[in-house]
Amino acid sequence: MAAEFASKVVLITGGSKGIGLACARLFLQQGATVALASRTPANLQAARQALADAGGTVHLIEADLREPPSAQRMFDETVRLAGVPDVLVNSAGAARRTPFRELTMQDWKDAMDAKFFTYVNAMTVCLPAMAQAGRGAVVNVIGMGGRMAAPTHVAGGSANAALMLATAGLANGYAAQGIRVNSVNPGITLTERMQEGLAAQARHEGISVEEAMRRTVAKLPMGRIVTADEVAEVVLFLASARSSYVNGANVPVDGAMYGSIV
């Protein structure tokens, strides 16, 4: 697989932390040139340091993907620095987990801006160029909240569900032009964001964060929480030629927690 990515340009939104950063490391190890996009310069610099031992070339791009002009600048800068992306991995933005009784109208809007539009804006600027080139793969990292409703993640889960539909629809539309669009749906993952989710669960259930963690792990069929590196491996597979006929799929990476068949 390393030879496959040796000449590829991979653009990763939200690539400075968590799953996005794990994806960046894996693609670099496979020989890709990686462009990392984040809205926080300090996080980008920290990512560069964290990836120093991974080899390869990393380009840092500051972008707030909630704003369409910023998404366009991100794409233009990627092309200037490295070329048209062969792979787009969307991992930017995350809706704040909020118990349903605390949700305001602004929370609903913020959830769509943070999760749905960050991904859609990135795809809107990248897909036409990929289509013109006649090749490309998009992998959207979309939480399991889009499949299974949770009272602490209704707004964010709604954004995730909308992204899953957009993934399938765009895959169908662009398939004839050599482009595949898929997503992975991780369960709770060992990242910084996990603590926010545990805090929301604790407030909702009136328990401590430590107890929320204990209950979460106790429910997992495999007895442990998935790591960002494990999710990144699935992203790499979906971006590679090994999944050449996988298109429009939303792939659970939840250790059989939900037992979903769709």
Helices and strands as residue ranges (DSSP letters): H 2-5, E 9-13, H 18-29, E 33-38, H 41-50, E 58-62, H 68-81, E 87-90, G 100-102, H 105-111, I 112-116, H 117-133, E 136-141, G 144-146, H 154-174, G 175-177, E 179-186, E 189-190, H 193-205, H 209-219, E 226-227, H 228-239, G 241-243, E 250-253
